[in-house]
Structure formats: C-alpha cells, structure tokens
Amino acid sequence: MTLLILIVTFNGVASLKKTLTKICTQSYDGKALIMVIDNGSEDETLAVAKGLLDASHHETLLLPFPENRGVAAAYNRGLDEAKYRGIEWMMILDQDTELPGRLVETLMAAADGLMQSKGRIAGVAPMAINGFSPDHHYSPYAWSKNGLAEMDLFSTDHPLVPIDSTITSGTLYHVKALEDIKGFNASYFIDFVDHEAHVRLKQRGWGLWCHKESQIIHYLGAFQTRLPNNGIWVEHAPFRYRYMCKNMLDAHFRLCGMRGRLNLMVQIIRHMTLVIRYAASPASILMHIIKGGSDFIVERCGRIKNRFSCLC
C-alpha cells in the first residue's frame, strides 16, 4: 500500500457526503487506505462517514475521537497510521474539499517524478479554486525573513512550481518528510497548522511543489464577499481568530526574524481595520484577536520564566 487519504471531520454532514463519495468511488494506482477521523461531531457526520466507507471497494478506517482534539492532533494520528502500515504518501483533505476525477493519480505521478529528479520532496499540492467564487484561486506562499508572501503561479509556464507553503487540504505529503519534523504542531488546535509545518519542512531541507494544472475546489471561510478592488473578503467563525492570532504570533516569533515579526504585527493591525469595515461580526472577531494576542503573551512569558528557572 502506497497511499493514505485522510479526511478530518467535525459536524460536516452537509458537505462530507459529496467529498467522501468522490474519493471512495475513484480508482488509484496501487492500493489506497481511506481514513476518516471524526473530531467529536454532534450531528450525523459519523453515521454518514460509516455508510460511505462500508460501501467503498477500498480499504477503509473510521476513527472517532470522543472529543474535538483539533486538526493537528488528527493529522498526527493519520501520520502515525501511515508510519505503522509502512505507507509512503498521505493526502490530507478537508471535509468540504471537492476533487476532480484523476487528481490523486496526477499528484502521485508528479511526486514520483520529483523524487527521482529533486530528492528531498515533502509533497505536491494542487491549485485551490475558491468554491464560492470560481474565478478566484488561493495563492501558495513563499517564506522569507519577512514572513509569508503570496506567489504568482503563472510567472512560469511549467506545470510544477516550487513553493514554501499552501493549505493542507489536497496536499500529498511524503510520510518520511513529516516524520522528520515530528509531524504537525499538536498545540495548534486549528489555523496556521499548515504554514507552521511547511516552514519547518523548508528549514529541514524538504521541498514542497504545486502542480498548477491539478485543481481542487475549496470552500474557505463561513462568509465571503467581493471587495471594491475586486478582492475577496473571507470571514471565518469569530472563535477561530483567537487561534489564528495566537498561532501566527507563535510561529513568527519561533521561526522568523525580527523583520518578519514586525511585519506580522503590522498585518494584524491592518486586518483589524478591515474587520471593522467589512466583517459581519466585527466586535466578536476583534475580541477574539485580542484574546489570541493575550494568550500568546501569557504563554511566551511562561516559557521565558521557565527558562530562567532552569538557569537558577
């Protein structure tokens, strides 16, 4: 078996059936294990997943967590399963991501080619199309001392483009690369889980690539609207901004230089002004951003205190 396809679910009954049906009915070169980890759903997600997996001709595994442990913990449980079974590649999917027919085989072929020519390959990702606005795609990122910056995939005609980060959903990961960085950061409940892991992969010398001719349809956020400059305002549930702020600050202070830290803080302030202008729930979002910043400060001060205690 060469491939594990991991879907992490939470109260996803509205979208899971379409996503999982597509995955379970596709054929793959070689054997594939389709694994669903449910993060303590309170709706019919678990029953829907069980019915679809039982009807699949692929080998399947359904693992329900008794409570919501967060996406990083679920990703790492999938990684453990892949390592235990000796599986080489793991694709991660959100419960609302749509895949075209041959995407998995196309990414597997691209990964095999890169392994032969480039060596330390962390993974291959498709281009993510905005499900709410199909004329818009989510750009991958380059990482530098200044932090993350969006990349232009179309500055080259080559279908494979080296990138530093992208969303986890749809990405085909080399299990050995994730094992080398000890998996995803389990302290990140949700948000920035992908970028933090991808930066650590880059620092360990692993390469991540985007196959821009492969596309997934991804539904990001709870709410989207067009901006006057024809950009897209993506709004998440307010509680998530607490995790976004805390995790982004933590990752930049651990993995980035001073310039990147300052750039992030400027970006947070700018985003807060956009929240005031465009958000449907500005007060709640701003409150959670402030809480996330406070959480980061408290944790960082605790680490510094413990470090000094060890020296005494």
C-alpha positions in Angstrom: 0.0 0.0 0.0 1.4 3.4 -1.0 -1.3 5.9 -0.2 -3.4 7.0 2.8 -6.1 9.5 2.1 -7.1 11.3 5.4 -10.2 13.3 5.9 -10.8 15.0 9.2 -14.4 15.8 10.0 -16.4 17.8 12.5 -20.1 18.4 12.2 -19.7 18.2 8.4 -22.7 16.2 7.4 -23.8 19.0 4.9 -20.6 18.6 2.8 -19.0 15.3 3.7 -21.2 13.1 1.5 -20.2 14.7 -1.7 -16.5 14.8 -0.8 -16.3 11.2 0.5 -18.4 9.7 -2.3 -16.0 11.1 -4.8 -13.0 9.7 -3.0 -14.5 6.3 -2.3 -15.5 5.7 -6.0 -12.2 6.7 -7.6 -9.6 4.2 -8.6 -5.9 4.7 -7.6 -2.7 3.2 -8.9 -1.8 0.7 -6.2 -3.7 0.2 -3.0 -5.1 3.1 -1.0 -6.4 3.4 2.5 -9.2 5.9 3.0 -9.2 7.0 6.7 -11.7 9.3 8.3 -11.0 10.8 11.7 -14.1 12.4 13.3 -13.3 15.1 15.9 -16.3 14.5 18.2 -19.1 15.5 15.8 -22.5 16.2 17.3 -24.5 15.8 14.1 -24.9 12.8 11.7 -21.3 13.1 10.3 -20.1 9.8 11.9 -23.1 7.8 10.5 -22.7 9.3 7.0 -19.0 8.5 7.0 -19.6 4.9 8.2 -22.2 4.2 5.5 -20.0 5.5 2.7 -16.8 3.8 3.9 -18.6 0.5 4.3 -19.8 0.7 0.7 -16.3 1.5 -0.7 -14.3 -1.1 -2.5 -11.1 0.4 -1.0 -9.7 -0.5 2.4 -11.1 2.0 4.9 -10.7 3.0 8.5 -13.0 5.2 10.6 -11.7 6.5 13.9 -14.0 8.6 16.1 -12.4 10.9 18.7 -14.5 11.2 21.9 -14.0 15.0 21.8 -12.6 17.6 19.4 -8.9 17.4 19.7 -8.1 19.8 16.9 -6.9 19.3 13.3 -3.2 19.0 14.2 -3.8 16.1 16.6 -6.0 14.4 13.9 -3.3 14.9 11.2 -0.7 13.3 13.5 -2.9 10.3 14.2 -3.2 9.8 10.5 0.5 10.1 10.2 1.0 7.5 12.9 -1.3 5.1 11.0 0.7 5.7 7.8 4.0 5.0 9.5 2.6 1.9 11.2 1.5 0.4 7.9 4.6 1.4 6.0 2.7 3.8 3.7 4.8 6.3 1.8 2.3 9.1 0.9 -0.5 10.7 2.8 -3.1 13.1 1.3 -5.0 15.3 3.7 -8.5 16.6 2.8 -11.0 18.9 4.4 -14.5 17.6 4.7 -15.7 20.2 2.2 -13.0 19.9 -0.5 -14.0 18.6 -3.9 -11.6 16.6 -6.1 -11.8 16.1 -9.8 -11.6 12.5 -11.2 -7.9 11.9 -11.7 -6.3 14.4 -9.3 -4.8 11.8 -6.9 -3.1 9.8 -9.6 -1.8 13.0 -11.3 -0.2 14.2 -8.0 1.2 10.8 -7.3 2.8 10.7 -10.7 4.2 14.2 -10.2 5.6 13.2 -6.8 7.3 10.1 -8.2 8.9 12.2 -10.9 10.1 14.8 -8.4 11.5 12.1 -6.1 13.7 10.9 -9.0 14.9 14.3 -10.0 14.9 16.6 -6.9 15.5 14.3 -3.9 14.0 15.6 -0.7 10.4 16.1 -1.6 8.0 17.0 1.2 4.9 16.9 -1.0 2.9 18.1 -4.0 -0.1 20.3 -3.8 -2.8 21.2 -6.4 -4.0 24.7 -7.1 -7.0 25.5 -4.9 -10.0 27.1 -6.6 -12.4 29.2 -4.5 -15.7 27.3 -4.3 -17.7 30.4 -3.6 -16.0 32.4 -6.4 -14.6 30.0 -9.1 -12.8 32.8 -10.9 -10.6 33.2 -7.9 -7.8 30.8 -6.6 -5.9 30.7 -3.4 -2.3 31.5 -4.0 0.5 29.5 -2.4 3.2 31.3 -0.4 6.9 31.9 -0.3 8.6 32.2 3.2 11.5 34.5 4.0 12.7 36.6 6.9 9.8 38.9 6.2 7.3 36.1 6.7 4.8 34.7 4.2 4.1 36.4 0.8 1.7 35.3 -1.9 3.3 33.7 -5.0 2.3 34.2 -8.6 1.9 30.7 -10.0 1.6 32.0 -13.6 5.0 33.7 -13.8 6.2 30.4 -15.4 4.7 28.1 -17.9 6.0 25.0 -16.2 3.2 23.0 -14.5 5.3 22.3 -11.4 6.2 25.3 -9.3 8.4 25.2 -6.1 6.5 26.8 -3.2 7.1 27.2 0.5 3.5 26.8 1.8 -0.1 26.3 0.9 -3.2 24.9 2.6 -3.1 21.3 3.8 -6.3 20.2 2.0 -5.5 18.4 -1.2 -1.7 18.3 -0.5 0.0 14.9 -1.0 2.7 14.6 1.7 5.8 12.4 1.8 5.4 10.5 5.1 9.2 10.5 5.7 9.3 14.3 5.5 6.5 14.7 8.1 8.2 12.1 10.3 11.4 14.1 10.0 9.8 17.2 11.6 7.9 15.1 14.1 4.6 15.9 12.5 2.3 18.8 12.9 2.3 21.1 15.9 -0.2 19.5 18.2 -0.5 22.6 20.3 -2.2 24.3 17.3 -5.9 23.4 17.7 -6.8 24.9 14.3 -5.4 27.6 11.9 -1.8 28.1 10.7 -1.2 24.4 11.3 -0.2 24.0 7.7 2.1 27.0 7.3 4.0 26.3 10.5 4.7 22.7 9.5 5.7 23.8 6.0 8.2 26.3 7.3 9.8 23.6 9.4 9.9 21.3 6.4 11.7 24.1 4.4 14.2 24.6 7.3 15.0 20.9 7.2 15.7 21.0 3.5 12.5 19.4 2.2 10.9 20.9 -0.9 7.1 21.5 -1.5 5.7 21.8 -5.0 2.5 23.0 -6.6 1.1 21.2 -9.7 -0.9 24.1 -11.0 -2.7 22.0 -13.7 -4.3 20.0 -10.9 -7.1 21.7 -9.1 -9.3 21.2 -6.1 -12.4 23.2 -5.2 -12.1 24.5 -1.7 -14.7 26.3 0.3 -12.8 28.6 2.7 -14.5 30.5 5.5 -18.0 30.9 6.7 -18.7 34.0 4.7 -17.2 35.7 1.6 -17.9 39.0 -0.2 -16.3 40.9 -3.0 -14.3 44.0 -2.1 -14.3 47.3 -4.1 -10.9 46.4 -5.6 -12.3 43.0 -6.8 -10.5 41.2 -4.0 -12.3 38.7 -1.7 -13.1 39.2 1.9 -13.0 35.8 3.6 -14.6 35.7 7.1 -14.3 32.7 9.5 -16.3 32.0 12.6 -15.2 34.5 15.2 -13.7 32.0 17.6 -11.1 31.0 15.0 -9.5 34.4 15.0 -8.2 33.7 18.6 -6.3 30.6 17.2 -5.2 32.5 14.1 -3.6 35.3 16.1 -2.0 33.2 18.7 -0.6 30.6 16.3 0.7 33.1 13.8 2.5 35.1 16.5 4.0 31.9 18.0 5.2 30.7 14.6 6.7 34.0 13.5 8.5 34.5 16.9 9.9 31.0 16.8 10.7 30.6 13.1 11.2 34.1 11.7 13.5 37.1 12.1 12.7 40.4 13.7 11.5 41.9 10.4 9.0 39.1 9.9 7.7 39.6 13.4 7.2 43.3 12.9 5.6 42.7 9.5 3.1 40.3 11.1 2.1 42.7 13.8 1.5 45.4 11.1 -0.6 42.9 9.1 -2.7 42.1 12.2 -3.4 45.8 12.8 -4.3 46.2 9.1 -6.6 43.2 9.2 -8.3 44.6 12.3 -9.2 47.8 10.3 -10.6 45.6 7.5 -12.6 43.7 10.1 -14.2 47.0 11.2 -15.0 47.9 7.6 -16.2 44.6 6.1 -16.9 41.9 8.8 -20.4 40.7 9.6 -19.4 40.3 13.3 -16.6 42.9 13.8 -16.9 43.2 17.6 -16.7 39.4 18.2 -13.8 39.0 15.8 -11.8 41.8 17.3 -12.4 40.4 20.8 -11.0 37.0 19.7 -8.0 38.6 18.0 -7.2 40.4 21.2 -7.6 37.2 23.2 -5.3 35.4 20.9 -2.6 38.0 21.3 -3.1 37.8 25.1 -2.8 34.0 25.0 0.5 34.3 23.1 1.9 36.8 25.6 1.0 34.7 28.6 2.4 31.5 27.0 5.6 33.2 25.9 6.2 34.8 29.3 5.7 31.4 30.9 8.3 29.9 28.6 10.8 32.7 29.5 10.1 32.3 33.2 10.7 28.5 33.0 13.9 29.1 31.1 15.3 31.4 33.8 14.1 29.0 36.5 16.2 26.2 34.9 19.3 28.5 35.0 18.9 29.3 38.7 
